């Protein structure tokens, strides 16, 4: 995992995501998921581009079942953008980089 990416777990979710002063994008994924692997380079790219301004994390749903359950995640990849501890936007499936950027910028402007 890239240095710019935060590994989000059931244990650190509240501290790193809900209590973050910054907007946080969390990619809920699994290693066996093809679309998850396809979107991973985009997520890493965005993490590098947003370093210091937006926190970008990945949560492996197989290793951390509690957090995805709290947010009703039924399909992966699911990207959730958190702003001030609340869900600002949720995107499910393999999407273009521009759609992710637009959603995060919209959340940031709220």
N, CA, C and O atoms as CSV, one atom per row, in Angstrom:
chain,resi,resn,atom,element,x,y,z
A,1,UNK,N,N,0.852,-1.189,0.000
A,1,UNK,CA,C,0.000,0.000,0.000
A,1,UNK,C,C,0.895,1.248,0.000
A,1,UNK,O,O,1.921,1.285,0.679
A,2,UNK,N,N,0.503,2.245,-0.751
A,2,UNK,CA,C,1.241,3.497,-0.870
A,2,UNK,C,C,1.325,4.209,0.480
A,2,UNK,O,O,0.440,4.060,1.323
A,3,UNK,N,N,2.386,4.976,0.679
A,3,UNK,CA,C,2.554,5.721,1.935
A,3,UNK,C,C,1.451,6.760,2.118
A,3,UNK,O,O,1.093,7.100,3.245
A,4,UNK,N,N,0.917,7.259,1.012
A,4,UNK,CA,C,-0.129,8.281,1.091
A,4,UNK,C,C,-1.466,7.688,1.524
A,4,UNK,O,O,-2.365,8.424,1.933
A,5,UNK,N,N,-1.608,6.360,1.438
A,5,UNK,CA,C,-2.869,5.701,1.792
A,5,UNK,C,C,-2.894,5.290,3.258
A,5,UNK,O,O,-1.912,4.773,3.791
A,6,UNK,N,N,-4.013,5.525,3.889
A,6,UNK,CA,C,-4.228,5.116,5.269
A,6,UNK,C,C,-4.909,3.750,5.267
A,6,UNK,O,O,-5.882,3.543,4.542
A,7,UNK,N,N,-4.405,2.825,6.070
A,7,UNK,CA,C,-5.094,1.545,6.215
A,7,UNK,C,C,-6.169,1.723,7.276
A,7,UNK,O,O,-5.868,1.948,8.448
A,8,UNK,N,N,-7.417,1.621,6.859
A,8,UNK,CA,C,-8.551,1.809,7.761
A,8,UNK,C,C,-8.992,0.445,8.267
A,8,UNK,O,O,-9.213,-0.482,7.488
A,9,UNK,N,N,-9.115,0.338,9.594
A,9,UNK,CA,C,-9.532,-0.914,10.221
A,9,UNK,C,C,-10.727,-0.652,11.136
A,9,UNK,O,O,-11.074,0.496,11.414
A,10,UNK,N,N,-11.349,-1.741,11.599
A,10,UNK,CA,C,-12.435,-1.584,12.574
A,10,UNK,C,C,-11.918,-0.862,13.822
A,10,UNK,O,O,-12.652,-0.105,14.457
A,11,UNK,N,N,-10.650,-1.103,14.166
A,11,UNK,CA,C,-10.068,-0.532,15.379
A,11,UNK,C,C,-9.777,0.965,15.252
A,11,UNK,O,O,-9.983,1.710,16.211
A,12,UNK,N,N,-9.303,1.420,14.089
A,12,UNK,CA,C,-8.913,2.832,13.984
A,12,UNK,C,C,-9.938,3.708,13.256
A,12,UNK,O,O,-9.709,4.903,13.074
A,13,UNK,N,N,-11.057,3.127,12.844
A,13,UNK,CA,C,-12.025,3.862,12.022
A,13,UNK,C,C,-12.505,5.153,12.688
A,13,UNK,O,O,-12.456,6.218,12.072
A,14,UNK,N,N,-12.964,5.072,13.927
A,14,UNK,CA,C,-13.490,6.268,14.593
A,14,UNK,C,C,-12.428,7.356,14.688
A,14,UNK,O,O,-12.688,8.512,14.355
A,15,UNK,N,N,-11.234,6.990,15.141
A,15,UNK,CA,C,-10.162,7.972,15.332
A,15,UNK,C,C,-9.690,8.580,14.012
A,15,UNK,O,O,-9.521,9.795,13.909
A,16,UNK,N,N,-9.479,7.736,13.010
A,16,UNK,CA,C,-8.885,8.204,11.753
A,16,UNK,C,C,-9.893,8.795,10.771
A,16,UNK,O,O,-9.542,9.664,9.973
A,17,UNK,N,N,-11.137,8.332,10.823
A,17,UNK,CA,C,-12.132,8.772,9.834
A,17,UNK,C,C,-13.158,9.713,10.459
A,17,UNK,O,O,-13.280,10.865,10.043
A,18,UNK,N,N,-13.887,9.231,11.444
A,18,UNK,CA,C,-14.974,10.034,12.014
A,18,UNK,C,C,-14.472,11.263,12.758
A,18,UNK,O,O,-15.149,12.291,12.776
A,19,UNK,N,N,-13.294,11.175,13.372
A,19,UNK,CA,C,-12.762,12.305,14.144
A,19,UNK,C,C,-11.755,13.138,13.363
A,19,UNK,O,O,-11.099,14.008,13.936
A,20,UNK,N,N,-11.623,12.885,12.067
A,20,UNK,CA,C,-10.664,13.631,11.253
A,20,UNK,C,C,-11.160,15.046,10.993
A,20,UNK,O,O,-12.344,15.268,10.740
A,21,UNK,N,N,-10.238,15.995,11.058
A,21,UNK,CA,C,-10.572,17.386,10.741
A,21,UNK,C,C,-10.668,17.583,9.227
A,21,UNK,O,O,-11.234,18.568,8.753
A,22,UNK,N,N,-10.103,16.628,8.475
A,22,UNK,CA,C,-10.095,16.723,7.017
A,22,UNK,C,C,-11.201,15.842,6.428
A,22,UNK,O,O,-11.742,14.964,7.100
A,23,UNK,N,N,-11.518,16.096,5.174
A,23,UNK,CA,C,-12.417,15.215,4.430
A,23,UNK,C,C,-11.687,13.887,4.246
A,23,UNK,O,O,-10.482,13.865,3.996
A,24,UNK,N,N,-12.422,12.778,4.371
A,24,UNK,CA,C,-11.814,11.449,4.266
A,24,UNK,C,C,-12.559,10.632,3.210
A,24,UNK,O,O,-13.787,10.543,3.227
A,25,UNK,N,N,-11.789,10.033,2.284
A,25,UNK,CA,C,-12.331,9.109,1.285
A,25,UNK,C,C,-11.894,7.713,1.691
A,25,UNK,O,O,-10.698,7.447,1.810
A,26,UNK,N,N,-12.851,6.818,1.905
A,26,UNK,CA,C,-12.522,5.438,2.261
A,26,UNK,C,C,-12.996,4.514,1.144
A,26,UNK,O,O,-14.155,4.545,0.729
A,27,UNK,N,N,-12.061,3.693,0.673
A,27,UNK,CA,C,-12.338,2.684,-0.350
A,27,UNK,C,C,-12.551,1.354,0.372
A,27,UNK,O,O,-11.610,0.794,0.933
A,28,UNK,N,N,-13.784,0.850,0.360
A,28,UNK,CA,C,-14.084,-0.460,0.942
A,28,UNK,C,C,-13.883,-1.486,-0.169
A,28,UNK,O,O,-14.535,-1.412,-1.210
A,29,UNK,N,N,-12.982,-2.444,0.051
A,29,UNK,CA,C,-12.543,-3.354,-1.007
A,29,UNK,C,C,-12.223,-4.731,-0.440
A,29,UNK,O,O,-12.257,-4.939,0.772
A,30,UNK,N,N,-11.911,-5.673,-1.336
A,30,UNK,CA,C,-11.426,-7.006,-0.954
A,30,UNK,C,C,-10.414,-7.453,-2.009
A,30,UNK,O,O,-10.537,-7.096,-3.181
A,31,UNK,N,N,-9.406,-8.238,-1.591
A,31,UNK,CA,C,-8.359,-8.649,-2.527
A,31,UNK,C,C,-8.864,-9.510,-3.688
A,31,UNK,O,O,-8.247,-9.517,-4.753
A,32,UNK,N,N,-9.968,-10.233,-3.509
A,32,UNK,CA,C,-10.487,-11.127,-4.540
A,32,UNK,C,C,-11.401,-10.416,-5.541
A,32,UNK,O,O,-11.864,-11.033,-6.500
A,33,UNK,N,N,-11.661,-9.142,-5.329
A,33,UNK,CA,C,-12.629,-8.379,-6.132
A,33,UNK,C,C,-11.931,-7.721,-7.324
A,33,UNK,O,O,-11.079,-6.850,-7.144
A,34,UNK,N,N,-12.292,-8.137,-8.540
A,34,UNK,CA,C,-11.692,-7.587,-9.757
A,34,UNK,C,C,-11.858,-6.083,-9.912
A,34,UNK,O,O,-10.875,-5.378,-10.140
A,35,UNK,N,N,-13.100,-5.571,-9.792
A,35,UNK,CA,C,-13.279,-4.116,-9.895
A,35,UNK,C,C,-12.503,-3.348,-8.814
A,35,UNK,O,O,-12.048,-2.230,-9.053
A,36,UNK,N,N,-12.357,-3.947,-7.636
A,36,UNK,CA,C,-11.579,-3.307,-6.555
A,36,UNK,C,C,-10.121,-3.155,-6.985
A,36,UNK,O,O,-9.502,-2.112,-6.775
A,37,UNK,N,N,-9.588,-4.215,-7.589
A,37,UNK,CA,C,-8.201,-4.166,-8.066
A,37,UNK,C,C,-8.065,-3.165,-9.208
A,37,UNK,O,O,-7.035,-2.503,-9.335
A,38,UNK,N,N,-9.096,-3.053,-10.036
A,38,UNK,CA,C,-9.063,-2.128,-11.173
A,38,UNK,C,C,-9.064,-0.665,-10.719
A,38,UNK,O,O,-8.417,0.177,-11.342
A,39,UNK,N,N,-9.779,-0.363,-9.646
A,39,UNK,CA,C,-9.882,1.029,-9.189
A,39,UNK,C,C,-8.715,1.405,-8.260
A,39,UNK,O,O,-8.477,2.590,-8.022
A,40,UNK,N,N,-7.993,0.417,-7.738
A,40,UNK,CA,C,-6.912,0.671,-6.773
A,40,UNK,C,C,-5.874,1.686,-7.258
A,40,UNK,O,O,-5.507,2.575,-6.489
A,41,UNK,N,N,-5.384,1.594,-8.502
A,41,UNK,CA,C,-4.394,2.590,-8.947
A,41,UNK,C,C,-4.945,4.020,-8.953
A,41,UNK,O,O,-4.207,4.971,-8.694
A,42,UNK,N,N,-6.228,4.170,-9.246
A,42,UNK,CA,C,-6.864,5.493,-9.234
A,42,UNK,C,C,-6.888,6.032,-7.806
A,42,UNK,O,O,-6.593,7.204,-7.570
A,43,UNK,N,N,-7.241,5.169,-6.859
A,43,UNK,CA,C,-7.294,5.576,-5.448
A,43,UNK,C,C,-5.889,5.998,-4.976
A,43,UNK,O,O,-5.737,7.008,-4.289
A,44,UNK,N,N,-4.879,5.221,-5.348
A,44,UNK,CA,C,-3.504,5.565,-4.970
A,44,UNK,C,C,-3.075,6.886,-5.591
A,44,UNK,O,O,-2.412,7.695,-4.941
A,45,UNK,N,N,-3.447,7.106,-6.839
A,45,UNK,CA,C,-3.125,8.361,-7.522
A,45,UNK,C,C,-3.752,9.550,-6.799
A,45,UNK,O,O,-3.098,10.567,-6.570
A,46,UNK,N,N,-5.024,9.408,-6.445
A,46,UNK,CA,C,-5.721,10.483,-5.741
A,46,UNK,C,C,-5.098,10.737,-4.365
A,46,UNK,O,O,-4.992,11.885,-3.932
A,47,UNK,N,N,-4.691,9.673,-3.686
A,47,UNK,CA,C,-4.051,9.822,-2.374
A,47,UNK,C,C,-2.799,10.680,-2.506
A,47,UNK,O,O,-2.539,11.538,-1.662
A,48,UNK,N,N,-2.027,10.451,-3.559
A,48,UNK,CA,C,-0.829,11.250,-3.793
A,48,UNK,C,C,-1.166,12.693,-4.134
A,48,UNK,O,O,-0.525,13.621,-3.639
A,49,UNK,N,N,-2.164,12.879,-4.973
A,49,UNK,CA,C,-2.567,14.226,-5.391
A,49,UNK,C,C,-3.123,15.036,-4.219
A,49,UNK,O,O,-2.907,16.245,-4.135
A,50,UNK,N,N,-3.833,14.367,-3.324
A,50,UNK,CA,C,-4.494,15.064,-2.222
A,50,UNK,C,C,-3.705,15.031,-0.919
A,50,UNK,O,O,-4.208,15.487,0.109
A,51,UNK,N,N,-2.483,14.505,-0.934
A,51,UNK,CA,C,-1.692,14.386,0.297
A,51,UNK,C,C,-1.702,15.712,1.050
A,51,UNK,O,O,-1.383,16.762,0.492
A,52,UNK,N,N,-2.075,15.642,2.331
A,52,UNK,CA,C,-2.101,16.835,3.167
A,52,UNK,C,C,-3.430,17.573,3.167
A,52,UNK,O,O,-3.674,18.391,4.053
A,53,UNK,N,N,-4.298,17.303,2.189
A,53,UNK,CA,C,-5.576,18.024,2.152
A,53,UNK,C,C,-6.777,17.117,2.370
A,53,UNK,O,O,-7.722,17.485,3.068
A,54,UNK,N,N,-6.738,15.916,1.764
A,54,UNK,CA,C,-7.814,14.937,1.919
A,54,UNK,C,C,-7.167,13.626,2.356
A,54,UNK,O,O,-6.164,13.205,1.781
A,55,UNK,N,N,-7.735,12.989,3.362
A,55,UNK,CA,C,-7.229,11.689,3.802
A,55,UNK,C,C,-7.861,10.619,2.903
A,55,UNK,O,O,-9.077,10.604,2.715
A,56,UNK,N,N,-7.034,9.731,2.352
A,56,UNK,CA,C,-7.538,8.645,1.511
A,56,UNK,C,C,-7.153,7.331,2.171
A,56,UNK,O,O,-5.977,7.075,2.428
A,57,UNK,N,N,-8.156,6.498,2.446
A,57,UNK,CA,C,-7.901,5.233,3.117
A,57,UNK,C,C,-8.560,4.070,2.403
A,57,UNK,O,O,-9.457,4.245,1.579
A,58,UNK,N,N,-8.092,2.879,2.741
A,58,UNK,CA,C,-8.655,1.645,2.197
A,58,UNK,C,C,-9.014,0.736,3.371
A,58,UNK,O,O,-8.246,0.585,4.321
A,59,UNK,N,N,-10.196,0.139,3.279
A,59,UNK,CA,C,-10.659,-0.774,4.322
A,59,UNK,C,C,-10.964,-2.128,3.679
A,59,UNK,O,O,-11.890,-2.250,2.877
A,60,UNK,N,N,-10.176,-3.139,4.041
A,60,UNK,CA,C,-10.385,-4.493,3.540
A,60,UNK,C,C,-11.599,-5.085,4.269
A,60,UNK,O,O,-11.551,-5.321,5.476
A,61,UNK,N,N,-12.682,-5.319,3.527
A,61,UNK,CA,C,-13.932,-5.769,4.142
A,61,UNK,C,C,-13.846,-7.176,4.712
A,61,UNK,O,O,-14.609,-7.528,5.611
A,62,UNK,N,N,-12.917,-7.989,4.197
A,62,UNK,CA,C,-12.751,-9.342,4.739
A,62,UNK,C,C,-12.097,-9.311,6.116
A,62,UNK,O,O,-12.474,-10.071,7.009
A,63,UNK,N,N,-11.117,-8.428,6.281
A,63,UNK,CA,C,-10.384,-8.319,7.549
A,63,UNK,C,C,-11.110,-7.458,8.574
A,63,UNK,O,O,-10.856,-7.576,9.772
A,64,UNK,N,N,-12.013,-6.593,8.115
A,64,UNK,CA,C,-12.698,-5.634,8.991
A,64,UNK,C,C,-14.198,-5.632,8.700
A,64,UNK,O,O,-14.695,-4.725,8.033
A,65,UNK,N,N,-14.927,-6.644,9.196
A,65,UNK,CA,C,-16.351,-6.763,8.843
A,65,UNK,C,C,-17.284,-5.794,9.569
A,65,UNK,O,O,-18.393,-5.548,9.095
A,66,UNK,N,N,-16.864,-5.241,10.700
A,66,UNK,CA,C,-17.762,-4.408,11.500
A,66,UNK,C,C,-18.086,-3.084,10.814
A,66,UNK,O,O,-19.252,-2.703,10.701
A,67,UNK,N,N,-17.053,-2.391,10.360
A,67,UNK,CA,C,-17.253,-1.060,9.765
A,67,UNK,C,C,-18.128,-1.103,8.513
A,67,UNK,O,O,-19.070,-0.316,8.430
A,68,UNK,N,N,-17.872,-1.977,7.530
A,68,UNK,CA,C,-18.764,-2.026,6.364
A,68,UNK,C,C,-20.208,-2.341,6.761
A,68,UNK,O,O,-21.150,-1.844,6.143
A,69,UNK,N,N,-20.376,-3.170,7.796
A,69,UNK,CA,C,-21.714,-3.504,8.279
A,69,UNK,C,C,-22.443,-2.287,8.811
A,69,UNK,O,O,-23.647,-2.144,8.599
A,70,UNK,N,N,-21.722,-1.399,9.505
A,70,UNK,CA,C,-22.320,-0.179,10.065
A,70,UNK,C,C,-22.866,0.730,8.971
A,70,UNK,O,O,-23.845,1.448,9.177
A,71,UNK,N,N,-22.225,0.692,7.807
A,71,UNK,CA,C,-22.616,1.591,6.727
A,71,UNK,C,C,-23.428,0.889,5.636
A,71,UNK,O,O,-23.664,1.451,4.566
A,72,UNK,N,N,-23.853,-0.347,5.921
A,72,UNK,CA,C,-24.741,-1.072,5.013
A,72,UNK,C,C,-24.125,-1.385,3.663
A,72,UNK,O,O,-24.823,-1.418,2.649
A,73,UNK,N,N,-22.824,-1.615,3.645
A,73,UNK,CA,C,-22.154,-1.892,2.376
A,73,UNK,C,C,-22.459,-3.316,1.939
A,73,UNK,O,O,-22.152,-4.276,2.645
A,74,UNK,N,N,-23.070,-3.440,0.756
A,74,UNK,CA,C,-23.468,-4.742,0.225
A,74,UNK,C,C,-22.705,-5.096,-1.042
A,74,UNK,O,O,-22.719,-6.249,-1.473
A,75,UNK,N,N,-22.041,-4.117,-1.643
A,75,UNK,CA,C,-21.290,-4.341,-2.880
A,75,UNK,C,C,-19.955,-3.612,-2.782
A,75,UNK,O,O,-19.849,-2.567,-2.140
A,76,UNK,N,N,-18.953,-4.170,-3.418
A,76,UNK,CA,C,-17.650,-3.513,-3.442
A,76,UNK,C,C,-17.153,-3.440,-4.875
A,76,UNK,O,O,-17.531,-4.283,-5.688
A,77,UNK,N,N,-16.329,-2.475,-5.213
A,77,UNK,CA,C,-15.849,-1.426,-4.318
A,77,UNK,C,C,-16.946,-0.401,-4.004
A,77,UNK,O,O,-17.772,-0.067,-4.853
A,78,UNK,N,N,-16.928,0.076,-2.780
A,78,UNK,CA,C,-17.766,1.198,-2.378
A,78,UNK,C,C,-16.838,2.264,-1.824
A,78,UNK,O,O,-16.001,1.990,-0.964
A,79,UNK,N,N,-16.993,3.466,-2.317
A,79,UNK,CA,C,-16.222,4.604,-1.832
A,79,UNK,C,C,-17.165,5.474,-1.019
A,79,UNK,O,O,-18.242,5.840,-1.488
A,80,UNK,N,N,-16.756,5.806,0.207
A,80,UNK,CA,C,-17.568,6.707,1.023
A,80,UNK,C,C,-16.708,7.913,1.379
A,80,UNK,O,O,-15.564,7.779,1.813
A,81,UNK,N,N,-17.285,9.090,1.184
A,81,UNK,CA,C,-16.610,10.338,1.522
A,81,UNK,C,C,-17.231,10.837,2.830
A,81,UNK,O,O,-18.443,11.033,2.929
A,82,UNK,N,N,-16.366,11.035,3.830
A,82,UNK,CA,C,-16.802,11.517,5.136
A,82,UNK,C,C,-16.347,12.953,5.322
A,82,UNK,O,O,-15.206,13.296,5.015
A,83,UNK,N,N,-17.236,13.784,5.823
A,83,UNK,CA,C,-16.923,15.178,6.116
A,83,UNK,C,C,-17.458,15.453,7.514
A,83,UNK,O,O,-18.647,15.266,7.774
A,84,UNK,N,N,-16.587,15.897,8.415
A,84,UNK,CA,C,-16.967,16.176,9.809
A,84,UNK,C,C,-17.651,14.978,10.464
A,84,UNK,O,O,-18.611,15.142,11.218
A,85,UNK,N,N,-17.154,13.769,10.173
A,85,UNK,CA,C,-17.661,12.564,10.814
A,85,UNK,C,C,-18.949,12.006,10.244
A,85,UNK,O,O,-19.481,11.023,10.758
A,86,UNK,N,N,-19.459,12.627,9.177
A,86,UNK,CA,C,-20.712,12.155,8.580
A,86,UNK,C,C,-20.486,11.765,7.119
A,86,UNK,O,O,-19.559,12.251,6.470
A,87,UNK,N,N,-21.346,10.881,6.614
A,87,UNK,CA,C,-21.259,10.472,5.211
A,87,UNK,C,C,-21.728,11.633,4.346
A,87,UNK,O,O,-22.860,12.099,4.474
A,88,UNK,N,N,-20.839,12.098,3.456
A,88,UNK,CA,C,-21.191,13.184,2.538
A,88,UNK,C,C,-21.615,12.634,1.189
A,88,UNK,O,O,-22.450,13.224,0.503
A,89,UNK,N,N,-21.032,11.493,0.807
A,89,UNK,CA,C,-21.306,10.907,-0.511
A,89,UNK,C,C,-20.907,9.439,-0.491
A,89,UNK,O,O,-19.971,9.052,0.209
A,90,UNK,N,N,-21.615,8.629,-1.255
A,90,UNK,CA,C,-21.268,7.209,-1.396
A,90,UNK,C,C,-21.336,6.842,-2.870
A,90,UNK,O,O,-22.305,7.151,-3.563
A,91,UNK,N,N,-20.279,6.172,-3.334
A,91,UNK,CA,C,-20.192,5.751,-4.733
A,91,UNK,C,C,-19.918,4.253,-4.743
A,91,UNK,O,O,-18.977,3.788,-4.100
A,92,UNK,N,N,-20.731,3.500,-5.468
A,92,UNK,CA,C,-20.535,2.060,-5.539
A,92,UNK,C,C,-20.164,1.665,-6.955
A,92,UNK,O,O,-20.738,2.149,-7.930
A,93,UNK,N,N,-19.178,0.764,-7.042
A,93,UNK,CA,C,-18.788,0.232,-8.340
A,93,UNK,C,C,-17.546,0.900,-8.896
A,93,UNK,O,O,-16.979,1.816,-8.301
A,94,UNK,N,N,-17.148,0.411,-10.054
A,94,UNK,CA,C,-15.970,0.911,-10.748
A,94,UNK,C,C,-16.351,2.185,-11.485
A,94,UNK,O,O,-17.135,2.143,-12.433
A,95,UNK,N,N,-15.801,3.320,-11.057
A,95,UNK,CA,C,-16.143,4.616,-11.658
A,95,UNK,C,C,-14.875,5.324,-12.132
A,95,UNK,O,O,-13.762,4.955,-11.757
A,96,UNK,N,N,-15.063,6.323,-12.943
A,96,UNK,CA,C,-13.953,7.113,-13.469
A,96,UNK,C,C,-13.384,8.024,-12.384
A,96,UNK,O,O,-14.083,8.416,-11.450
A,97,UNK,N,N,-12.104,8.350,-12.527
A,97,UNK,CA,C,-11.410,9.222,-11.590
A,97,UNK,C,C,-12.138,10.558,-11.436
A,97,UNK,O,O,-12.258,11.079,-10.328
A,98,UNK,N,N,-12.621,11.108,-12.547
A,98,UNK,CA,C,-13.303,12.403,-12.510
A,98,UNK,C,C,-14.523,12.408,-11.604
A,98,UNK,O,O,-14.782,13.396,-10.917
A,99,UNK,N,N,-15.274,11.312,-11.595
A,99,UNK,CA,C,-16.473,11.226,-10.748
A,99,UNK,C,C,-16.084,11.260,-9.268
A,99,UNK,O,O,-16.765,11.883,-8.453
A,100,UNK,N,N,-14.977,10.581,-8.928
A,100,UNK,CA,C,-14.501,10.572,-7.536
A,100,UNK,C,C,-14.038,11.971,-7.145
A,100,UNK,O,O,-14.379,12.469,-6.071
A,101,UNK,N,N,-13.254,12.606,-8.028
A,101,UNK,CA,C,-12.755,13.960,-7.746
A,101,UNK,C,C,-13.911,14.935,-7.557
A,101,UNK,O,O,-13.900,15.740,-6.626
A,102,UNK,N,N,-14.906,14.865,-8.434
A,102,UNK,CA,C,-16.063,15.765,-8.335
A,102,UNK,C,C,-16.800,15.577,-7.014
A,102,UNK,O,O,-17.213,16.550,-6.383
A,103,UNK,N,N,-16.965,14.320,-6.598
A,103,UNK,CA,C,-17.686,14.030,-5.347
A,103,UNK,C,C,-16.927,14.566,-4.136
A,103,UNK,O,O,-17.529,15.116,-3.213
A,104,UNK,N,N,-15.600,14.402,-4.144
A,104,UNK,CA,C,-14.795,14.892,-3.010
A,104,UNK,C,C,-14.792,16.417,-2.995
A,104,UNK,O,O,-14.897,17.028,-1.932
A,105,UNK,N,N,-14.671,17.033,-4.167
A,105,UNK,CA,C,-14.698,18.503,-4.222
A,105,UNK,C,C,-16.050,19.041,-3.759
A,105,UNK,O,O,-16.109,20.073,-3.090
A,106,UNK,N,N,-17.122,18.360,-4.105
A,106,UNK,CA,C,-18.455,18.779,-3.658
A,106,UNK,C,C,-18.570,18.667,-2.135
A,106,UNK,O,O,-19.124,19.551,-1.482
A,107,UNK,N,N,-18.041,17.573,-1.576
A,107,UNK,CA,C,-18.065,17.387,-0.117
A,107,UNK,C,C,-17.231,18.463,0.569
A,107,UNK,O,O,-17.623,18.986,1.612
A,108,UNK,N,N,-16.090,18.790,-0.011
A,108,UNK,CA,C,-15.206,19.801,0.568
A,108,UNK,C,C,-15.837,21.182,0.576
A,108,UNK,O,O,-15.536,22.000,1.445
A,109,UNK,N,N,-16.707,21.443,-0.384
A,109,UNK,CA,C,-17.294,22.779,-0.485
A,109,UNK,C,C,-18.517,22.956,0.415
A,109,UNK,O,O,-19.057,24.057,0.526
A,110,UNK,N,N,-18.947,21.875,1.054
A,110,UNK,CA,C,-20.128,21.957,1.942
A,110,UNK,C,C,-19.757,22.614,3.252
A,110,UNK,O,O,-20.609,22.774,4.126
